[in-house]
Amino acid sequence: MTNSPKTTGRINRLLAMLPWVIGNPGVSVDEVCNRFDYKRSDLIRDLNTVFVCGLPGYGPGDLMDASIDDDEIIVEMADYFARPLRLTAPQALGVLASGKAVQSAGSGGDALDRAIVKLERTLLPEGAESVVVDIPEPRLVGELRDAAIEGSVMEIDHTSIASGEARIRDIEPWAVFTTLGNWYVSAFCRSADAERVFRIDRIRSATPTGSRFTPNPTPHEATIRYTPGDDDVHVTIRLTGDARWVAEYYPVDVVDDGSDSMTIRMSVGDAAVAARLMIRLGENAEIVEGSEAAIATADLRSRILERYS
């Protein structure tokens, strides 16, 4: 789950907040919320996460202590966040190789390029050859990347993961990227008249249509995101206990976030997707609104019980 955009954003903010709080003892909750764009409830949740983290060993003496005392944030036993990380030579080369891998996959950026240059200058002797990382690309990646650069509209034969349906679509490719072990193309889908992200191994063919579009000079964010459509199924779910992770992993709207439960609203391409999620969450989730998802959940539950009886 840490690979989802929401979770990644949460971790990045947490890792930025901790060193600042440690370096500025006595800061208030309001000051941290304003500086790092936190809601008070989210800040408390992240501090509770910090409270059970630490160095290997994970005994009482190895874990950080994070708390709020009279509206003052206190973080103790986390000095390793207050000083720069010192890498061994093999560790630094591993970081360099990982950065080059991301760069080779076309998912980097200016900041990563600059960091790689600095690492190579520090780690490699003058005149030595640079570290080369070459990731084999699956079929269609090159064609779709070229189409994004040249502004060529492509006709793709794509099979939906949710429904298993194959459809012919005309798309304006924006960016090709890899994440979570798969390759994706983000694009404007002319057939749906909306933004879409397609997994490339689900595309059977990609053919230039002869039509052109003007590529955006500002690169689009390379990330997986779900864009609701007119035919989507909408469902409102109340989460309790450990089921709150759903709000971090899936694109949802938080309707209510109380101390005992959280209510979310989400859109899915198929009611079966919501049904599988509800079965997975068990007694920690309840459908508040969404008859189609409720019917699909009841049907799936009865089929599972029938199979195991």
C-alpha positions as CSV (number, residue, x, y, z in Angstrom):
1,M,0.0,0.0,0.0
2,T,2.9,2.4,0.5
3,N,3.1,2.6,-3.3
4,S,-0.1,4.5,-3.7
5,P,0.1,8.2,-4.4
6,K,-1.8,9.2,-1.2
7,T,0.5,7.0,1.0
8,T,3.6,8.2,-0.8
9,G,2.5,11.9,-0.2
10,R,1.8,11.2,3.4
11,I,5.2,9.6,4.0
12,N,7.0,12.4,2.2
13,R,5.3,15.0,4.3
14,L,6.0,13.1,7.5
15,L,9.7,12.7,6.7
16,A,9.9,16.5,6.0
17,M,8.0,17.4,9.1
18,L,9.9,15.3,11.6
19,P,13.4,16.8,11.2
20,W,11.9,20.3,11.3
21,V,10.1,19.6,14.6
22,I,13.2,18.0,16.1
23,G,15.3,21.1,15.0
24,N,12.7,23.5,16.4
25,P,11.7,22.2,19.9
26,G,8.6,23.7,21.4
27,V,6.7,24.3,18.2
28,S,2.9,24.4,18.4
29,V,0.4,22.3,16.7
30,D,-1.0,25.3,14.7
31,E,2.5,26.2,13.6
32,V,3.2,22.7,12.2
33,C,-0.3,22.5,10.6
34,N,0.3,25.8,8.8
35,R,3.8,25.1,7.7
36,F,3.2,21.6,6.4
37,D,-0.5,22.0,5.3
38,Y,-1.8,19.5,7.9
39,K,-5.3,19.1,9.3
40,R,-5.1,18.7,13.1
41,S,-6.6,15.1,12.9
42,D,-4.0,14.1,10.2
43,L,-1.1,15.4,12.2
44,I,-2.3,13.5,15.3
45,R,-2.6,10.3,13.2
46,D,0.9,10.7,11.8
47,L,2.4,11.4,15.3
48,N,0.7,8.2,16.4
49,T,2.4,6.4,13.6
50,V,5.8,7.8,14.6
51,F,5.2,6.6,18.1
52,V,5.5,3.0,17.0
53,C,8.5,3.5,14.7
54,G,12.2,3.2,15.4
55,L,15.4,1.4,14.8
56,P,15.8,-2.4,14.5
57,G,15.4,-4.1,17.9
58,Y,12.1,-2.2,18.3
59,G,12.2,-2.4,22.1
60,P,11.0,0.5,24.3
61,G,14.5,2.1,24.1
62,D,14.6,1.9,20.3
63,L,11.2,3.5,19.5
64,M,10.6,7.2,19.0
65,D,8.4,9.1,21.4
66,A,5.9,11.6,19.8
67,S,3.2,13.4,21.7
68,I,1.3,16.7,22.1
69,D,1.7,18.4,25.5
70,D,-0.3,21.5,26.1
71,D,-0.5,22.1,22.3
72,E,3.2,21.7,22.0
73,I,4.6,18.9,19.8
74,I,7.3,16.8,21.4
75,V,9.4,14.3,19.5
76,E,12.1,12.5,21.4
77,M,14.6,9.6,20.8
78,A,14.7,10.4,17.1
79,D,18.1,12.0,16.8
80,Y,18.9,9.9,13.6
81,F,16.4,12.2,11.8
82,A,18.2,15.3,12.9
83,R,21.5,14.6,11.2
84,P,22.3,13.7,7.5
85,L,22.4,10.0,6.7
86,R,25.9,8.7,6.1
87,L,26.0,6.0,3.4
88,T,28.7,3.4,2.9
89,A,30.3,3.2,-0.6
90,P,28.1,0.2,-1.6
91,Q,25.0,1.9,-0.2
92,A,25.7,5.1,-2.2
93,L,26.4,3.1,-5.4
94,G,23.0,1.3,-4.8
95,V,21.3,4.7,-4.5
96,L,23.0,5.8,-7.7
97,A,22.0,2.7,-9.6
98,S,18.4,3.1,-8.4
99,G,18.3,6.7,-9.5
100,K,19.7,5.7,-12.9
101,A,17.1,3.0,-13.2
102,V,14.3,5.5,-12.6
103,Q,16.0,7.9,-15.1
104,S,16.3,5.1,-17.7
105,A,12.6,4.4,-17.3
106,G,11.7,8.0,-18.1
107,S,10.1,8.6,-14.7
108,G,12.7,11.1,-13.4
109,G,12.9,14.8,-13.6
110,D,15.3,17.7,-13.4
111,A,15.9,17.2,-9.6
112,L,16.8,13.6,-10.1
113,D,19.1,14.4,-13.0
114,R,21.0,17.0,-10.9
115,A,21.2,14.5,-8.0
116,I,22.6,11.8,-10.2
117,V,25.3,14.2,-11.6
118,K,26.3,15.1,-8.0
119,L,26.5,11.4,-6.9
120,E,28.5,10.4,-10.0
121,R,30.9,13.4,-9.3
122,T,31.4,12.2,-5.7
123,L,31.5,8.5,-6.1
124,L,33.3,7.9,-9.4
125,P,37.0,8.7,-10.0
126,E,37.7,11.5,-12.5
127,G,37.7,10.1,-16.1
128,A,35.8,6.9,-15.0
129,E,32.8,5.7,-17.1
130,S,29.4,6.6,-15.7
131,V,27.2,3.9,-14.2
132,V,24.8,2.7,-17.0
133,V,21.4,1.2,-16.1
134,D,19.4,-0.1,-19.1
135,I,15.9,-1.4,-18.4
136,P,14.4,-3.5,-21.2
137,E,11.1,-1.9,-22.4
138,P,8.1,-4.0,-23.3
139,R,6.4,-3.7,-26.6
140,L,4.5,-0.5,-27.5
141,V,6.3,1.6,-24.9
142,G,8.6,3.2,-27.5
143,E,5.7,3.8,-30.0
144,L,3.5,5.4,-27.3
145,R,6.4,7.5,-26.0
146,D,7.2,8.8,-29.5
147,A,3.5,9.6,-30.1
148,A,3.5,11.7,-26.9
149,I,6.5,13.6,-28.0
150,E,5.4,14.1,-31.6
151,G,1.7,14.8,-30.9
152,S,0.3,11.8,-32.8
153,V,-3.2,10.5,-32.0
154,M,-3.1,6.7,-31.5
155,E,-5.9,4.1,-31.9
156,I,-5.5,1.5,-29.2
157,D,-7.2,-1.9,-28.6
158,H,-7.4,-1.9,-24.8
159,T,-8.8,-4.5,-22.4
160,S,-10.2,-3.1,-19.1
161,I,-8.9,-4.7,-15.9
162,A,-12.2,-4.1,-14.1
163,S,-14.7,-5.4,-16.7
164,G,-12.5,-7.6,-19.0
165,E,-14.0,-5.7,-22.0
166,A,-11.9,-4.9,-25.0
167,R,-12.5,-1.5,-26.6
168,I,-11.0,0.5,-29.5
169,R,-10.1,4.0,-28.3
170,D,-8.5,7.1,-29.8
171,I,-6.1,8.6,-27.4
172,E,-3.7,11.6,-27.2
173,P,-0.7,10.2,-25.3
174,W,0.7,12.6,-22.7
175,A,3.3,10.6,-20.8
176,V,4.7,7.0,-20.6
177,F,6.0,5.9,-17.2
178,T,6.6,2.8,-15.1
179,T,5.5,2.3,-11.5
180,L,4.6,-0.7,-9.2
181,G,6.3,-3.0,-11.7
182,N,4.1,-2.1,-14.7
183,W,4.2,0.4,-17.6
184,Y,1.4,3.0,-18.1
185,V,0.5,5.7,-20.6
186,S,-1.5,8.7,-19.4
187,A,-3.6,10.3,-22.1
188,F,-6.6,12.2,-23.1
189,C,-9.1,9.6,-24.4
190,R,-11.1,11.1,-27.2
191,S,-13.6,8.2,-27.0
192,A,-14.4,9.0,-23.3
193,D,-13.7,12.7,-23.7
194,A,-11.7,12.6,-20.5
195,E,-8.3,11.9,-19.0
196,R,-7.4,8.2,-18.6
197,V,-4.4,6.1,-17.6
198,F,-3.9,2.8,-19.4
199,R,-1.7,-0.1,-18.4
200,I,0.4,-0.9,-21.5
201,D,0.4,-4.7,-21.1
202,R,-3.5,-4.4,-21.5
203,I,-3.1,-2.7,-24.9
204,R,-3.1,-5.3,-27.7
205,S,-2.2,-2.9,-30.5
206,A,-1.5,0.9,-31.0
207,T,-1.7,2.4,-34.4
208,P,-1.3,6.0,-35.5
209,T,-4.6,7.5,-36.8
210,G,-2.9,10.3,-38.8
211,S,-4.5,12.9,-36.6
212,R,-2.4,15.3,-34.6
213,F,-2.6,17.2,-31.3
214,T,-0.4,19.8,-29.7
215,P,1.7,18.3,-26.9
216,N,1.6,20.2,-23.6
217,P,5.0,21.8,-23.0
218,T,4.6,21.2,-19.3
219,P,5.0,17.4,-18.6
220,H,2.0,15.7,-17.0
221,E,2.5,14.1,-13.6
222,A,3.4,10.5,-14.1
223,T,1.1,8.8,-11.6
224,I,-1.7,6.3,-11.5
225,R,-5.0,7.9,-10.8
226,Y,-8.6,6.9,-11.4
227,T,-10.9,9.3,-13.4
228,P,-14.6,8.6,-12.7
229,G,-16.9,8.2,-15.7
230,D,-20.6,8.7,-16.3
231,D,-21.3,5.0,-16.1
232,D,-19.4,4.4,-12.8
233,V,-21.0,2.9,-9.7
234,H,-21.0,5.2,-6.7
235,V,-21.0,3.9,-3.1
236,T,-20.7,5.5,0.3
237,I,-19.0,3.3,2.9
238,R,-18.6,3.6,6.7
239,L,-15.1,2.3,7.8
240,T,-14.3,1.3,11.3
241,G,-11.3,-0.3,13.1
242,D,-8.3,-1.1,10.8
243,A,-10.3,-0.3,7.6
244,R,-9.3,3.3,7.5
245,W,-6.4,2.4,5.2
246,V,-8.9,2.4,2.3
247,A,-8.9,6.2,2.4
248,E,-5.1,6.2,2.0
249,Y,-5.0,3.7,-0.8
250,Y,-8.0,4.4,-3.0
251,P,-9.1,7.7,-4.6
252,V,-12.0,8.6,-2.3
253,D,-13.9,11.6,-0.9
254,V,-13.9,11.7,2.9
255,V,-17.5,12.6,3.9
256,D,-16.9,12.3,7.7
257,D,-13.9,11.5,9.8
258,G,-14.8,10.8,13.4
259,S,-12.9,9.2,16.3
260,D,-14.8,5.9,15.9
261,S,-15.4,5.7,12.2
262,M,-14.8,7.3,8.8
263,T,-17.3,7.7,6.0
264,I,-16.0,7.8,2.4
265,R,-17.6,8.1,-1.0
266,M,-15.9,6.3,-3.9
267,S,-16.5,5.6,-7.6
268,V,-15.7,2.3,-9.3
269,G,-16.0,1.1,-12.9
270,D,-17.8,-2.1,-11.8
271,A,-19.9,-3.0,-8.8
272,A,-17.9,-6.2,-8.5
273,V,-14.8,-4.0,-7.5
274,A,-16.7,-2.6,-4.6
275,A,-18.1,-6.0,-3.7
276,R,-14.6,-7.5,-3.5
277,L,-13.4,-4.6,-1.3
278,M,-16.4,-5.1,1.1
279,I,-15.7,-8.8,1.4
280,R,-12.0,-8.1,2.1
281,L,-12.9,-5.5,4.8
282,G,-15.5,-7.8,6.5
283,E,-17.1,-6.4,9.6
284,N,-15.0,-3.2,9.5
285,A,-17.0,-1.8,6.6
286,E,-20.7,-1.0,6.0
287,I,-22.4,0.3,2.8
288,V,-24.4,3.5,3.7
289,E,-25.5,4.3,0.2
290,G,-25.2,2.5,-3.2
291,S,-27.8,-0.2,-3.9
292,E,-25.9,-1.6,-6.9
293,A,-22.7,-2.2,-4.8
294,A,-24.8,-3.6,-2.0
295,I,-26.5,-6.1,-4.3
296,A,-23.2,-7.1,-5.8
297,T,-21.7,-7.6,-2.3
298,A,-24.6,-9.7,-1.1
299,D,-24.3,-11.9,-4.3
300,L,-20.6,-12.3,-3.9
301,R,-20.9,-13.2,-0.3
302,S,-23.6,-15.8,-1.0
303,R,-21.5,-17.4,-3.8
304,I,-18.5,-17.6,-1.5
305,L,-20.5,-19.2,1.3
306,E,-22.1,-21.7,-1.2
307,R,-18.7,-22.7,-2.4
308,Y,-17.3,-23.4,1.0
309,S,-20.4,-25.1,2.3
